[in-house]
Amino acid sequence: MVESIKEKVIFLIGNGFLGKKIVSVFKEKGIKIITGGIEEKSDYSLDITDEKSMIYLFKDLNPDIVFLPAGITNVELCEAEQKNAFEVNVEGTRNVVDACRAFNSKLVFFSTDYVFNGIKGNYTEKDKVHPVNFYGKTKVQGEQIVQGLNDYLIARVSALHGFNSKEDKKTFVNYAVDVLKENKEILVAKMINCPTLIDDIAEAMYLMLEKNFSGTFHVTGSEACSKKVLLEKTCKIFNLDSSLIKEVESIPHWKAKRPINSSLSTAKIQLQGIKMSSVEEGLIKLKKEMEK
C-alpha cells in the first residue's frame, strides 16, 4: 500500500501565484507544505540559483516531495534577458534536481505548453517538443534535467488563471476583466491553448501524489479555445461587453514568437480519473473565488 502524502515532508519552492494555491488546497486537506523562495511570505528565503544554500536547506528539511513552480514565466522577459532566464529556469532547476537526487526526494516540476511549436495542437505527452521562443527552450532543458531523476513528476500547464488574493499578479483573464469593466477595448492574439484554473492543478497534484504518479502529464483545462473565445465566455459570466474584444494576428509590442495552437490533450490524466474544468466551469469557479 502506498504511504499517504499526509505522512511526508513536502517542500514547495516558489510561493507565488500557483504555489500559494497548492499550499492553500493542501492545507484544507490537512497537509502542511513548507515553503521557500524569494517571496516575502515564504517560510524560508531561497534563491534556486544558489546551490550551496539549497543543499543546506535540504539537509535541514530532508523533504520527501519537492514542488518546483519557481522560475521566470514571463515570455517577453525571457526573450529580452536570456542569460537571466537560463540561470533561473535551467541552472536553477539543475540545482534543485541535484538536491533532490542527494536527498532522494521526489520532484514535481511545472512545465508549459510552450515546449511545442503550436503547428498542430492537441499535443500528447508522446509528441516531440519543439519550442519557438526562449522561455519554451528553457523549460525543455529543465524537463530534460528533471528526467535524470529516478522519481519525478512533470506537469505541463497552460494559460493559468485563478485567484488567491487581491495582491495576486494579474493573469490574462483577471487583467482582461479589469480592462473590460472600464469599458476599454482589449486586443487578443490569434492563439489557441487550454485555459487552466490553478485550483484544478492543485487538486490534481494531490490525487497524483496520493497515487504516486511518475512521468510527464498534461495538467490543463479539459477544453481548448482561442483567446477571443475565452474572453467572450468571460464576458458572459462576468456580465461584460464582448464587443470590446478585438482579435489580431499578433500583439504589436511582442518580441517573442508564440505558438499558434499549443493546446494539450488531457486524455492521459482523464484515464486516471482526474477531472479538469472546461473553460466555462473554470471561469464560474474563478468568479465565485473572487466574490468570496
N, C-alpha and C positions, 0 to 999 in steps of 0.2 A: 504493500500500500504506500502511495506517495505521501510524504510528510507534508502537512498543511503549511502554507506560507506564513500562517499566523505564528509559527514557532521559529521563523527565520529572521535573521538580521537583514534589513533592507535599507540600502543607501541610495539616495537619489542625487545625482549631480546635475544641477541646473534647475533651480527652484523658480522658474519663470512661468510663462503662460500655461504650457502643457503640464509642467512639473507640479505646479500648485494644484491643478485639478486631480492629478494622480494621488497626491498626498491627501487631499480632501476626501476623495472617494474611498481610498483605503482606510482612512481614519473612521469613516462611517461603518466600515466592516470590522472595526476593532483591531486594525493592523497599523502599527506605528511605522512610519518611514523617517529615517534620519536624513536630513538634507544638507547638501554642501554646494557651494558655488559662489559667484561674485555678487549675488543678490543679497540685499541687506537683511532680509528675514530668514536666511538660511541658518541652520544650527552650527555649521562650520564654514569659515571662509576658505574658499578653494578655487584656484586657477588651474584648469586642466593642462595648461602649458608648463606648469611647474611640477616636473616629475618627482623630485625629492619630497615635496610637501604631500603629494599623492600617496607615496609609499608610506610615509609616516602616519598619515591618517588611516590608511587601510590596516596598518599594523595595530592601531588603536581600536578600530571598529570590527575588523575581521568579518566583513559582510558576506552573507550567503548569496544575496542577489543585489545587483547594481543596475539602476536605471541611468541611462545617459541621454536625456533630452538636451543637454547643454550643447551650444555651438552657435555659429553665426548663420542665421537662416535668411537674412535679408539678401535677396538675389542681386540687387544692384550694388550693395556694399561689397559683396564677394567679388563681383566683377571689377570694381574700382580698386579694391585693396586686396589683391590676390595673395600677397605674402602673408598678411594677417589672417586671411581666410584659411590658407593652407596650415599655418601654425596652430590655429584653433581646431579646425574641423578634421584635419588629418593627423598632425603630430599630437594634438591634444587627445584625440581618440586613441592613438597608439599608446600614450602614457596610461590611459585608463585600462586598455587591454592588457598591458604589461602588468599592471597592479592586479587585475582580475586573475591573470594566469598565476602570479606569485601566491595569491591567497585563495585560489580555487573557487573564485566567485563566478556565478552565472551573470552574464551581461545582457541587458536589454537595451539595444541600440536603436534609436529612431532615425530612419532614413526618409526618403522622399520619392514622390512620383517623378521628380525631375532627373532621376537616373536614366530615364528613357527619352528618346528623341521626339516623341509625340507624333510620329507619322501615321501609325495605325490605331492607337488607342486600345482600351480594354486589355491591357498588358497582364499577363500572368507572371507568377514567380519564376517560371521557367524561361521567360523571354530574355533575350540578350540585352544588357544595358548599353546605352549609347547616349550620354548626356550632351546637351548642346550649349551649356553655359558653365562657368567656373564653379558655381555653387554645386551643380549636379556632379561635376568631376570630383569635387572634394568628398561628396557623400559616397560615390562609387569607391573611392580609395578607402574611405572609412569602413565601408562594408567589407572590402577585401581584407583589411586588417582584422576586423572582428571575426571573420570566418576562420582565422587561425586558432581560435579558442576551441576547447573541447565542448563547451556548453555555452550557447549563445542564442539569443532571440533577436532577429532583425525585424522591426516593424516599420514597413514603408507607409507613410501617411501622406495626406493630400489636403490642401486648401482648408486649413484648420479654422474653426470658429467656435465661439463659446463665451462663457462669462465666469469670472472669479470675483471681480470687484470693479468699481469704477476706475481704479488705478491701473487696470489692465492695459497692455498695449492694444492699439486698435487693429483688429484683423480686417480683412476686406469687407466682410458682412457688417461688422459693427461700425466701421468707418462709413460705409455706404448709407446705413440707417441714419447716422448723424447728418450727413450731407443732404439726403433726401428730405429729412424733417425740416430742413431750412429752405426747402423748395428750390434747391440748386441742381443744375444739370450735372450728371456724372458720366464719365467716359469709361467704357469697358472694352477690353481687347477680345478679339475672336479666339477664345480659348475654351477647351473642354477639360474638366477634371472631375473629381469626386469630392464635393464639399463634405467635410467631416466634423462632427461635433466632438469636442475634446472629452466630454463626459463618456461618450461611447468608447473612445480609446482607453480611458481609464478602466472602465468596466471590462473591456476585452482583455486588458493586461492582467486583471485579477483572475479571470477564468483561464487564460492561457498559462499563467504561472501555477495555478492550482492543479492543472492537468500536466504540468511540466513540459510544455511545448518547447521544441528547439527548432532552429532553422529560420528561414525567411518567410514572412507572411505580409500580405497586403491588408492593412487595418484602416480602411477608409469607409466613408459613407457608401451605402449599397447602390447608389444611383449616380450615373454620370450626367452632367449637364454643362451647358455653356455658362459663362459669367453672366450673360444677359438674362438667360432663363433663371439663374439663381436669384438675381436681383428682382426679376418680375415676381417670383414666388415670395421673396422677402417683402415686396411692396404689398402683396395680397394679405400677408399675415400681419404686417405692421401697419396696415392701412395708409400706405404712402402712394405717391403719384408715379406710376411706372413710365409715363410719357417723358420723364426727365432722364431716362436711361438711354444713352447713345452708344451704339456698338461701332468700334473702329478696328481696323486691321491690327494696329499696334499703338500703344500709348507713346506719344511723341518723345517724351524725355527718357524713355528706357534705353539703356546701353546694352544690357544683357539680353540675349536671344531667349525666347520662351518656347517650350514645346507646344504645338497647336492642340494636340489631343493626348494628354498624359493620363487619361482615365485608367484605373486599375481594376482588375477583376477581383472580387472578394469570394469567389467560389470556394477557394481552399478553406477559409475560416468558416464559411457557411456550412460546409460539410462537417465541421467540428461543432456545430450547434451554436456558433457565435453570431448574434444578430446585430447588424449595424443599421442606423436610421436611414430612411430615404431623405431626400433633400427637404421635403415639406415637414416630415417628422422632426428632423433636426432643428429646423427653424422654429417650429412650435415650442420645442423644449427650450431653445435659446430665449424666446420671448418670455416664457414662464420664469426662467432663471433671472432675467433682467428686471422682472417686475416684483421679485421677492422683497 
